[in-house]
Amino acid sequence: MSDISSKSDLRGRMRVLRKALAVAAPGAAERAAALLPLERLPAFAVFSGYHALGSELDPSPLIRRLAATGAMLALPVALSPDAPLAFRAWDSRDALAPDALGVPAPPPSAPGLHPDLVITPLLAFDRGGGRLGQGGGHFDRTLEALRAVKPVFVLGLAYAGQEVEQVPAEPHDQRLDAILTETGYRELKKT
């Protein structure tokens, strides 16, 4: 089976599993945020969160904890379906507007930022830093572009039950530096 077809099969299974995990662990986001060891993160002045869709683990508690450090918050913005995501400053008092993919995002008037720490949603992860996303390649293109300019620490946020033995990998796939779940924080070995 090719990596592409095995990714597609795994996505289908993991979407079903993630929905079940969300129902079974309603307080997972708060537990995960409380378990993040801030002292283990590299220095960051700007971090990015995301707007949770469907059963993605809600990053709001983690965003509040990271914002309390004084770092600036950015949210990703899709400018077109095939381009890397941009990042714009966001304050919770400001309204969000749909981006090119229909995801709520800061408006064009918000300042652009370049995060040092990126929190990313996912469908599955493995101990080698493999990340399975929704399949559009948005975060892979974005992380590749960010990492070409400066070091960026990528923190996956997920339910512990989303761990798999191995995420099928393709050359363009970007790896996680660490994973945070409701059971703890783990730095990942990039293979």
N, C-alpha and C positions, 0 to 999 in steps of 0.2 A: 504494500500500500504506500502511495506517495505521501510526503509530508503534508502536501496541500489537502489531500482527501482525509488523512488522519486528523489534521487540524479541524477540518469541517465537522467530522464525526465527534471529536472531543468537544468542540464548541456546543453542539447540540446537547450532549450529555451534561456538560457543565452548566448550561443555562438552567436546565431543570433542577440540577442539584443546588445551584446558588439560590433559586427561589425557595427551595425547601429549607436551606440553611437560614435564610432571612426570616422565615416564619418561626423556626425552632430557636433562634437566638436573637430576640428583639433588642436586647441591650448590648449587642456585640460592639457597636461603634463606640459607645462610652467606655467599655472595658478596654478596647484596643487603645484608645487615646490615653487612658490612664497608665497603660503599660509601656508607653514609649520612653526609653531612656534618653532624654535630650542630650546628655553628656556624650553619648556615643555617635551623635550626628556630626558631620563636618560643619564648620562655620557656615552660616547662611544669612544673607541680608534680605533675600527675596525667596519666597517659596510659592509653589503653585498647588492649589487644590483642584477640585473638579466638582461639577454639579452632578450628583448621583442620579442615575437613570435606572428605572426598574428596580431590580433587586441588588444593585451595586451597594456595597457597604457605604453608608453615609459618612462622608469625611468631616461633617460639621464639628463634632467634638474635637477631632484632631486639629482642624483649622483654628478653632478657638485657642487650643493649647499652644500651638506654634505662634499664633499672632500675639499671645501674651508675652513672648520673648522680645517683642519689638520689631520683628521682621515684617516686611511688607508682603501682603497677600496678592497673588495674581491668579486669575482664572484663565483656562485655555479658551481660545476663540478660533473656530474654523472659518477661514476667509474664503476657501473653496474646497470642494470635496477631495482634491488630490494634492493639496499643498500642505506643508507642515503647519501645525497649529501656531498661532501667535499667542502671546500672553499679555493680558491687560490688568492693570490695577483694579481692585474691587474692594469696596467698603460695603458692609451689610446694609447700610442705609440707602445705598444706590440701587435703582431698578436694573434688572437684567433684561436683555432683549435677545430674541433668537438669532443664532449665528447662521452660517451657510448650511449647516446640517440640522438646524432647528433646535439646537441645544441652547438653553439659557446661558448668556454670556454678557460680560461688560460691554457697554456701547462703544462705538468708534471714538467717542470723545474721551474715553478713559486712557490714561497714559500707558504706553507699551512698556513692559518690563522683561528682564531676562532672569529667570529663576536659577538659583543655585541648588535648590532642593525641589524635586518634582514628585508629588504624590500622584500615583496612577491607579486607576481601577483595573480590574482584570477578571477573566473567567477562570484561569488556572495559573498555578505557578509551580516550580520545582526547586529543589535544593541547589541547583546549579545556576539559579538566577533566571531561568526561563520564564517567560511571561506569555500567556495566551490572551490576546485582546478580542475585541468584537469582530475583527477581520477586515476592517477598512484600512489598516496600516497607519492611522493617524498618529498614534503615539510613537510608533517606530520611526516614521519620517521626522517627527518633531525631535525626538531624543537624539537621533543621528545629527540633525542640524545643530542642536544645542551643544552636543559634545564636540562638534567640530570647532567650536568657538572657545569653550572653556570647560573645566570639569563640572559635571552636574551629578548630584547624588539622586538616584531614583529609588523611591520607597514605594513598594506595592502595598496596597491596602485591601485586605480580603478576609474572608472567613477562613479559619484554620482548615475546614473541610474542603477547601478549594485546592489544596496541595495534591499534586499528582506525582507519580514516579519520574516521568520525563515529559516535558512539553516538546512536541515535534518542532525542530528549529530549521529555519531557512537563513541564508546568509544575511538578509536585511534585518533580521529580528534583533532588537535591542534588549539587553539583559537588565534585570533588577540588581541593585546593590544590596537591598535589604527588603524584608517583608514584615509587615505589622498585622497581626491578627488579634482576635479577642483572647488568645492564649499566650501572646507574647511577641517579642521582637527578635528577629534573627537576621544577622548579616549573612549574605549568600555567597557561595564560592562560584565565581564565573568560570565556566568550563570552555 
